[in-house]
Amino acid sequence: MTLDLRKFSQATNPSKILAVENEEDRKYYIDFSSVRGGNIIEELKENITYFSPDERTCELFTGHIGCGKSTELRRLEAELKKEEFHVVYFESSQDLEMGDVDIGDILLAIARRVSESLNSLEKIAMGEPTSLNSLLKGAAKLLQTELEVSAEASVPGLGKVAASTEGKFSLEAGIPGLGKVTASEKEGLSLVALGIGTITAKAKNSPELRSKLREYLEPRTKGIIDAINEELLEPAKNKLQQRGKKGLVVIVDNLDRVESVPKPWGRTQPEYLFVDRGEQLSQLNCHVIYTIPLALLFSNELSRLTSRFGVDPKVLPMVPVQLRDGSECAEGMALLRQMVLARAFPDVAPEQRLELILEVFDRPETLDRLCRASGGHVRELLRLLNDWIKKDRKLPLSIEGLENVIRSRRNQLSLAITDDEWEFLRQVRERKQVSGDEGYQVLIRSMFVYEYRDDEGSWFNINPILAEAGAFKS
């Protein structure tokens, strides 16, 4: 079987998130739940669909950046849709400046994305959100933008929309299946989506405007939550139920990427958002899932975090390439081999893919070397593989090419490690544990240390690429 090198390279793009609703993406998906200590996505789904379908829930989801959280959340989205829930999934990093996030920013981003999603549905009409309208006009006036909506703008599901600062919309394009609609039928939703989009886009690109917006929104936080609940989420749930839907679920991805910068009063940004203000994030009247930074699990604030939200964060660990005692994890390695081979041969049955290893690699041991070097970090594996393809530029891929890529990655990681951190890494390698010390949080956040799960609970090990560094050999 001839393998197209360029197509293989595109399939191993480490930045691509698999959407399992898409048939092509589904061919690449590998279920690692059997070696990750449990089916976390199934737990999240059951908490919504079985235990609390008619009550709001708020869940926290975390793990190393790049370990596959987004792909698993997209799978959860697909599973919930099968259960007749309306799901709004979005990547918060597209709406927020991750180095400077406040509670109001997150709430407005959710309101905007829900509004846009509802706009895309046919024959769903909402009343005018008076309080939200007032808040947005106040914010626009403060920022001296006047919303800039007298010009044409595009709202998903509506096409081109023109609006005045008073919020009077004229729709210049119909909705598929509906034809032309009047302003009153869609005015409320389009104002929320368009108004928030205009304001937050300006604020995201300007620290000064963000500061002004915060000053305006902060004392009105309770009012914003009440307005979103009463004028958007509650009416939306009622309309969706009339269409046969069981509820509304909002999945806010990428909040785990908020930077751990200190606020002016000394609290880190993650502690401020999820501990100090976590109770407000949990007050939205629908099912909500937030991703949070993994470092919060090693903070002294963990008990307060769980108290604010009333739940323990769900953790997506690495795929183990070895067991706690240092022996190989056969099942983990087998699944990682399948992940790599599925990118090369998505239409071939799993058993038959193993017979095609030599079409891709110079020998089977080379594929195993790749899997072990990744430490079971999904994006890291794809990154190594993608770089390797581009360096070798021919098949089968050689062990020499892989070693060059690993050596380059090791050098890159090592440059950022201080002497104190090398000592921390030695302790992790020996003990297979980390403490809540700030130094360990840095190691985890920097992907120098990986977390795994087994029947005994969590255990940790250093990034396998670093294990071969000269600092350990000495």
N, C-alpha and C positions, 0 to 999 in steps of 0.2 A: 504494500500500500504506500503510495507516494504522499508525503506530507508537505504541504505548502508552508514554507518557512515564514513568509510574511503573515499569513493567517494565524499561524501558531504564535508569532510574536504579539499580534493584536489580541489574541485570546488570553495571553498572560499579562496583560496590562494591569499592574498592581493597583491602579487608581479606580478601576472599574468595579462598581457595586452590582452584584447579581440581583436582578429582579426576577424571582422565580415564577411570577405570573407570565413572564415572557418565555415562550417555548424554547428558544435558542439558549437563553441563560440557564434554564432548568437543566439542560444537558450537562452543564458544567458543575452543577451544585452537588456537593458531597455532604451527607449528614454525619457530623462528628459527635453527635450527642452521646453515643455509647462509650466514648473515651473521655468525655468532658465532665463526667460526674453527674450526669442527669440531663433530661430534656427540658432546658430552661424555657424555651419558646412554648412548649406544650403547657408548662406551668402558667406562664403569662396568659396564654389563651384561655385556659380553663378558669383562671381567676375572674376573667371577664365574662366568658360565655356560659359557664356553669354555675359558679358560686355567686356572682354578683351581676347578672345581666341587666337588672333594673335599677341598680344603685351605682353611683359614681365610684370609680376606683382610681388610685394613683400609684404607679409602680416606678421603681428606679432600676436602671439597667446599666451595668458597667463592665469594664474589661480593658485590657491594653488597647491603645489605639492601633488599628490595623489587624486585630485578631479575628475580625469577621462579624462584629456587632451589627453593622448596617445590613449586611446580607441576611443575617438572621432576623432582623426587624422587618425586612422586606418579605421574608417568608411568613412572619407573623401577620403582616398586612394581608397577604394572600389568604392565609387560613381564616382570618376574621371575616374577610369578604365572603368566603364560602359559607360562613355562619350567618350571613345576612346583616353584618354590621357595616355602617358607612365609616371608612377609615381615611383620615387625613394624615399622611406621612410627609414630613418635610425635613430638610437638612438646615438646621438653624444657622449654620455658618454662612449660608447664602444671604441671610437677612441681618445678621448681627456682626459687629466688630468684636471678635473673640477676646481681644485684649482689654476691652472696656464694655462690660455688659451690666445692665441693671435690671431689676425685676420688671419695671415697666416695659423695657424693650422686649422681654420674653412674652409678656402678656399681649402686647400689640402684635407681635409676630404670629402668635397663635390665632388671634382674632382675624388677622389678614388672611392667613392660609385657610382657615375654616370658611371664611367668606368666599374666597376664590373657588374652593372645592364645591361649595353649594351652588355657586354661579354656573358651574359646569353641568349641573343637573337640569333636565327639562321639567318645565311646569312646576317649579317650586317658587312660591312667592312669599316674601317676608315683609312684615310691617317696617315702617321707618324707625331706625334705632336712634331715638331722640337724644338720649344721654351720650351715646358714643359720638353722634354727629356733633354735639356741643363740645365734647372733649377734643375732637379732632380740629374743629374750627378754632378753638382756643389755642391749641398747640401750633397750628399753622400761622395764626396771627402773631404769636410770640416769636416764631422763627422768621417772621416777615416773608413767608413764602406765598401767602395767599393761596396755598395749595397748587398754584400754577396749573390748575386744571381747566382753565378756559380754553387751553389748547387741547388737541385730541390726545387721548391716551388709550392704551390697550388693556382691557381687563379680560383674563382668561374666561372663556365661555361666553363673552359678550361681544368680542371684536372691538371695534373702535367706539369709544365713549367720550362724550364731551360733557363737562360739568362746570358750573359756576361755583364761586366760593360759598354760595348759600346752599350748595348741595343739590341743585336742580339739574337733573341729568336728561340729556336727549340721546337716545340710542340710535346709532346710524347703521347698525347691522343686526340682523335677526339671529335667533338661536336655532341651530339645526333641529328640525322637528317641530318648531314652534312658529317660525316665520318672524315677522316684526312683533315686538312687544312694546308696551307702553312703559313710561318711566316709573309709574307707581308699582309695577309688578316686580321690578328688579332694583329699584332705586336704593333701597336700604342696603342690600348686599354690595352693590357696586360702589356706594359711597365708602363703606368700610374698607373694601379692598383697595380702591383707588386712593382714598385719603391716607390710609396708613402707609401704603406703598410709597406715596410721594414724600411724606414726612420722614419716614425711616430711611429712605434712600439718601436724602440730604443729610440727615444726622449721622449716618454710618460713615460718611466721607469727611466729616468735620468734627474734631474734638470739641470745638467751641459750641457748635450747634447741639451736640450731644449733651453738653453740660447744661445749656439752656432748657433743653427738652426735659432733662432729669428734674431740674428745679420746678418745672411745671407739673410733671407727672407724679413725683414722689408723694406730695401731700394728698393726692387724689387716687392713690393706689386702691383703696377699698372701693371707691366709686367706680374705678375702671373694672375691677373684678365683678362688682354687682351689675354693671352695664353689660359686660360680656355675657354673664350668666343669664340675665333677664331679657336682653334684647337680641342675643345671638344664639347662645347654646340651647336654652330652653325651647324657643320657637323652632330651632333647627331640629331638635330631637322629635318634637311633635310632628313636624312636617315629614321627617324621615319615617316615623312610625306609620304615618298615613300611607306611605309608599311601600310598606311591608318590611322596613328595616327594623332591626332589634335595638339599635342604639348607635351612638357616635363615639368613635375612638380617635384620639389625637396622639400621634407618635412624634415626639420632638427629638430628632437625632442630632448628633454632633455637639450637644452641650457638654459632653465630656472633654471637648477641646478648648473650653474656656481656659485662658492662661492663668497660671497661679501667681498673679501679680498682687501686691498689697494694695488695699484701698487706703485712702489718706489717713483713716483712723487705725490702721494696722492689721485689720483682718484680711486674709487672702480672699481673692475674688470667689473661688469655689465655696469657701466657708460662709462668706456673706450671702451668696445666692441660695445655697441649698440648706444651710443650717440656720442662719439668722432670719432668712426670708422664706424658708421652706414651707412653712404653714400656709403662706399666701399662695404659693405655687400649687398647693394641693387643694385649693378651694374652687377650682373650676368645675362646673357642674356637668361633667362628662367623664368618660374613661380617658386618662392621660398616662402616657409612658414617657419618662424623661431619661436620657442618658446622662450620667454624671461622671466626673473624673475619678479614676480608680484610686488616686492618692487619698481621697476622703476616707477610704476604708482603713487607712493606716494612721488616721488622725485621731487625736484625743477627743475630737468632736463627733465621733461615730455614734455614740449613744444618743446625743442630742439630735443628730441627723435622723436616726430611725424613729425617735420620739416625734419629731416634727411631721414626718410623713406617715407614721404608723405602720411602716413595712420595713423589712430588711432588703437592702439592695440585692438584686440578682446579678451574679458575676459570671461572665463568659470567660473561662480559662483557656490556656493554650491547648493545642493537641499534643499529648505527650509522645515524645520519641523515645523516652526511656522512663523507667519506673523510679520510684523513690530510692530504691537500693542500688540504682545505677545500671541495672540490666535493661535490655532493649524492650520497649513496649511494642510487641508484634502487631497488635491491632491498630495502634496509632500510626505506625509506619506503613501498614497496608493501606490505610485510608489516605494518607498523604501521597503514596504512589498513585493511587487512583485519581486524586485531585490533579496531579501533574499530567497523567496520561489522558484524562478526560479533556484537558485543554487541547491536546494534540488530536485525539480521536473521539470527539463527542458522540458520534453515531455508532460507535462500536461497543458491544456488550463488555461489562467490566472484566469478565474472565478472559475474554479474547484480547483485551488491551495489553495484558501482561505478556502476551506472545509477541507484541510489537515494540517492546522496549528498545531493541537494537535498531529500530528505525529512527529513534530519537537520540539515544545515548550510545557511546562507544562500548559500554558494558553495563550490566545491571547494577554493579557496585557504585557506579557514578551517580545513578539516580538515588541510591540510598545515601550517598554522601551529601547530596543536595538536601534531602529531607532532614537528616540529622543536623546539618549546619543551620537550618532554619529554626531549630528549637520548637517546631510546631506552630510558629507564628505565621499565619496564612499569608499576610501581605508581604512579610519578609521573604518567604519562600518564592512568591511570585516576582518580587523585586530582584532577587538573585538570579532567578531563571530568565527573566526578561533582559537583564543586563548581559547575561551569558550568551543568549541568542544573538544579541546585537554585536557582541565582541567576536564570537566565532563566525557568524554569518554563513554557516554551512552545517549540514547534518551528515553523520550523527555528531552531537555535541561532545566535546572532548573533556576528559578529566583535567587536562592542563588549563583549559579555558575556565572551568569552574574554580580551580584553585586560585587563579589570578583574580577572579571576581571576589572570592572569599577574602583573599589577602587585602584587596583594596578596601573592602567593607570593614575589615578588622582595623586597618590603619585609621580609617575615618572615625570609627567609634572611639578608638584609644586616645585620640587627640583631645577628646573632651573630658577625659577622666582624670581627676586629681589624685594625689597620693592617698588622701583620706578615703576616697571612694574605692581605690584599689584594695584597701584594707577591708572595707565593708564587703566588697565582692568576695574576698577570701573567706570571710565569715559565713556568707551565704552559701558558698560552695561546700563548706564543711558541715554547717548545721541544717541546711535545706529550709531555713526559716528566716523571716525578717521581723523587725520590731516596728513600733510606731515612730521611731526616730526620724527626724527630718532628712537625715542622710539617706535612709532607705527609701523615702518617698522620692528623692531625686533619682535614685537608681531605677525605680520602677517607671517613673515618668519618662526617663530617658531610654527606656527599653534595654537597660543593661541587665535587668533581672526579670524573669518570667514566672508567672504563677500557674500551677497545675492543680488538679483535683483528683483524689482517689477516694476509696472507701473510708480512709482515715481523716479526710478533710483536705485542707490546702497544704501545699508544699511548694518550695521555690527553688529555682536554680538559676545560675548565671546564663546569659546569652551564650550558646555554644561557640559562636565565632570568637567571643572574648576569651573563652576557656583556653584557646591556643595562643594567647598573647604572651609575649616574652616576660611580662610582669609576673605571670603565674609559673613559668618555667624556672624562674630564678628563686 
